[in-house]
Amino acid sequence: MRVLANKNVGEVLAAVPLGIYQTFIRRKCIGFFYHLVSDRPLPHTRHLYPHRPIEEFERDLIFLKKHYTILPYSELERVVQTEGDLRYAFLSFDDGFSECFRIVRPILLMHQVPCTFFIPTNFIDNRAMYYRNKISLLVDRFLSMEPPVAEQVMDQANQEFYLRVSDRDGLIAWLKSVTEDPILDRLCNAFGVDIKGYLEVNTPYLTEEQIRELASDGFTIGAHSKSHRKLGRLTPGEVEAEILESCQRISEITGQEKVPFSFPNSGEGLDRDFLKSLRESNRYLGLFFDTKGLRGDRDFILNRIWVEAPKYNLDGYPPLPVILWRAYTEYSVKALDAKRAKVLHRRPTLVPNRP
């Protein structure tokens, strides 16, 4: 019955126009974030999420400029504290890919749109690679193998890592579940994936010089941790180091007095009081940014809509109004589910009359 009820609610909400959602679900500022703008899929991301084509990204900017005031980070903290129904948007990029400089920068300058770039500091100057980018390269290499070679690789993986995968889909699913760099590095050696060579030839990440130039253009540079690990799985000491040291590094490069921070993957599992005390004792920390769409949070944390999210891009590259509408629908379904769960939790248990 509950599954049926959820389906019916979803069908009803799917018929609600974007304008109605915006009328009843009010947000002072809506955050949008991307990773990659490109006209071709890249091996280090193509098996993780869709890229945003250049023409579609320009359409996104035109839509935002028409319907919102796009805020630079310098004005965002003031607006977050402001009361009233406002129509602001905030634009950002995570992961610090080199396309942010080569492709995104000239488009933003042409359209005069402010933006914040959140950088994982260990990858600056292509010194190291994010573990999920390694996974995408492994999947890309595996899919290019001839069947006999792929069978041999699967057998080797089964023996070495005590797996029971019997087909390509099974091995790919396992590859995407690996989070440990040492295991991925062993797999790269086995698959013939040269990470060091890829970093040198393809330069997937921003350089320190490019970051300085972005800052001199007037864009804000934020930190995205050092290693891009899921912070909710780390100890408080590790979380503190990932946040503080990455923000300090960005401040050294750009000269910014305050550095905003975007949670890698999400801020799920992080104690908000701990984050608040961290900001209070380290005044150079700016606002924090999460990935939970339209959901509310503490006043120092702004959620953002992930424009390239696979769940919003099942039918190619939909325009931004469609993605925004899907984010409102998703938020509404989850809000109703949470409300229903709260009511059921409070409902008194009936005790049968005793004879």
N, C-alpha and C positions, 0 to 999 in steps of 0.2 A: 504493500500500500504506500509506503514512504517513497519508494522509487517512482511509482506512478504519480504521486503528488508532486515530487520534484520535477518530473517531466512536464506535467501540466503547468507548473509555475514558470518553468523555462520557456515553454511555448508562448505563454502570455507575455512575459517580459521581452521575448524576441520580437514581438510586434510593436513594442513601444518606440516611438521615434526619438532620435537623439535630442531634439529640442525639448521634449517632455522630460527626459532624464535630467537635462541641464537645469530645468526649472525647479525640480524637486530635490535633486542631489547637488547641493551648492558647494563649490570649492573656491576658496580665494585664489588659489594658484594651482594649475595642473602641470605636473612635470612630465616631460617626454624624454626618453633616452634611447640611444642607438649604440651600436658597436661599429658597424661597417657599412660604408656607402661605396658601391662599386658596380660596374656594369658586367662583371663576371664573378662567378664564385671562386673563392680562393681555397687551396687545399687545406690550410690551417684552420678554416672556419666552416667549410661547406658541409661538413657532417655534424655540425653542432646546431646551427640555426640559419635561417635565410638572410642573405645580405639585402640591403636597400638599394635599388637601382638609382642612378644619378637623377634621371628625369622625375622619378617618383619622389625623391627627396626634395627636389625643387618645388614640386607641387605641395609637399607638406609645408614648406616654409611659406608659400603664398597663402595657403589656407590659414596658418597660424597668424600671419600678419593681418589678415582680413578680419579674423574673429577674436583675436586676443592682443593684449599688449605683451610682447615678449620681453621679459625682464633680464637684465644682466644680473650676475650673482650679487654685485655690490648693492643692489636695491632689494634683493629677495628677503633678507632678514628683517628689514623694516616692514615689508608687506605682510610677512607671516604674522607679525604682531598686530596688524591693523584689523579693526573690526569692519564688518560690512560685506556686502555681496560684490566681489570684484571679478574681473575677467582677465586674469593674468596667466601667462604660460612661461615655463622655464625649460630650456633646451640643454641637453648634455649628451656626452659620449663617454662610454666606459671602455676600459682595457687598453687605451693608448695605441691603437693601430696606426701605422704610418699613413694610411689613407686619410686620416684626420687632417694631416698637413697637406698632402698632395691633391686631394679631391675635395674634402669638406671645407677647408679653409677658404679657398677662392670663391666658393659658392656663398658661404656665409658673408664674406666681405662684400660681394656683389649685391646681395640682398640686404646688407646692413643688419644682420641678425646676431644678437649676442649669444654666446654659448660657453659652457664650461666643459673642460676635458679632464676626466678623472684617470690618473695614470698609476698603474702598478709599478712601483719604483725599481724592483729587481730586474725588470725587462727593458729599462731605458738603455739606449745604445745597443739593443739586441744582445745583451750579455747572457740572457737565459730565456727559456720559453715556458709559458704557462702550461700546466699539465694537460688541460683540455685541448689546447692547440696541438699538443703531441698526439692526443687521441685521434683527432681529426686526420692528422697525417698518417697515422697507423691504419685507420679505416680506409683512407684513400689508397694507400699502398696495397692493402689486402684485397680490395676490390679489383685492382689492376692485375692481380696474379692469375696465371693460367690455372685451371682446375687441379692438375696434379701437384703443382707447387702449393696451392691453397690447402689441399688435403694434407700435405706434409707439414705445413705450418700449424694446422689445427691439431694434428697428432702430437707435435712437439709441445704446443701450449697445454694440451690435456695432460701430458706426462709431467711437464715442469711445474704447472700450477694446480695440479689435481682437479682438473675440470672434467666435464662430461658433455662437451658441446659436440654436435654431430653435423652441423651445417654452418654456412656462412653467417646467417642471421644470428645464430646462437653465439658465435665468437664475437661478432660486432657488438651485440648486447653486453657481453662480458667486458669487452674493451672499454665501452662507455661507462662502465661502473668502476673502473680502476681510478684511484685518486692518489696513489703513491708514486712519486717521481722515480725512485729506484726501480720499481717494477716496470714502469713505462720505458725507462732507459734500456733495460734488458730486452724488452720487446722491440724497441727501435733497432737494437743491434741485430736481433734475430730476423726482423723484417727488412733490413737493409735501408732503414730510414736514417739519414744523416742530419741530425738536429743542428749541429754546429755549422755544417755546410749550408743548410737551409737558412739559418739566421744570417750568415754572411752574404749569401747571394740574393735572397728575397727581402731582407730587412723588414720583417713584418711589423716591427714596433717603432715608435717615435725615438728620435735621438735627442740628446740634451740640447743641442743647437736648435732643433725644430721646436722644442718646447719653449725655449727662450723667445723664439720668434713669434710663436702663438701668443705668448704673454705680451710681447711688445705691440702686437696688433690690437690689444685690448681685451683679448679673451681671458677668462679665468682658468687657472690650472688647479685642479684638485687632486687629492691622493686617493688611491684605490687599493690601499694596503701595500705591503712589500711583495708578497708572494702569491696573492690572489687565492689563498686558502679560505675555506669556509670558516668564518670566525666563530660561529656557534659551536664548533667542534673543538675549539682550542681552550687552553686554560686562561684565566683572567690575565696572567702575566704575559702570555703569548699574544692575546688580543691587544693589550696595551702597547706592546712593542710594535705590532703590525700597524696600529693606528698612528702612534706618536712618531715613530721613526720615518714612516712614509711621508707624513705631513712635514716633518722637519726637512726631509730631502727636497720636497717640492719648494719649500720656502727658500732653501739655499739656492736653488736653480733660478727661481723667478723673482725673489725679493719680496714676495707677498707677506704682509704682516699676519694675515689670517688665511688659513688653508681649509677649504671644505673637504669633507671625506665622504666617499660613497662606499657602502658595504659591498665587498665582492660576493656575488651570487645573491645574498640577501642578508638582512640583519636578524633573521630568525634565530631564536635561542640566546640572544644577547640581552643581558639584564639592563633595562633602561636607566635605572638609578646609578648603576656602575658607569654607564656612558655619560650621564649627566655630571657625575663627580669628576670624570676624566676631563670634560670640557671646562668645568669650573676651576680646575687646578692647572690647566694648560691653556692659557688665554689665546694662543695662536690657532687653536682648533675652531674652525667655522661650523656651519651647519652640517648635519649628517643627512645622507640620502639613501633611501631604500628602494626596493623594486616591487612594492605591493600595490601598484596601480593607483586606485582612488581611495584606498584605505587611509584612515586617519592614524595619527601616532602622537608622540610627544611634540611639544611646540618647537623643538630643535631638530626634528627629523621630518623630512619631506619625502613622501612616496612618489614614485614616478611610474608612468606607463612604458613598458618595454615595447617599442614599436615593432621590432623584428620578431617578437615572441612567436614560436611555432603555432601556438593555439590561436593566435590572431591572423595567421598567414596560411591557412589551410588551402586557400583557393588562389594561389599565386601571390601577387603583390597588391593587396587591396589599398585603396586610398586612405589617407589618415582619418577622414570623418568616419569611415567604416570601422577602423581599428578603435577609434575613440568610442564609438557606439558599442562595440563588443566589450570594451573595458567597463562601460557603465552597466551593461547587461550582466557581466560576470560579477561585478560588485553587488548588484541588486540581488542576484540569486544567493550569494554567500551571506549577505546581510539578512535575508529572509530565513535562510537555514539556521543562522546563529540565533535569531529571534525565536524560531520554533523550538530549537534545542533548549533555550532558556526557559520557555514556557513549560515544556515537558519536564524539565528538571525541578521546577517549582510546584508542579501538580502534586497535590497530596495523595498518598497511597491509601486506598480504601481498605479498611480493616473489617473483616466480616464480624457480624454480631455474635457474641458468645451466648450460648443457651443459659 
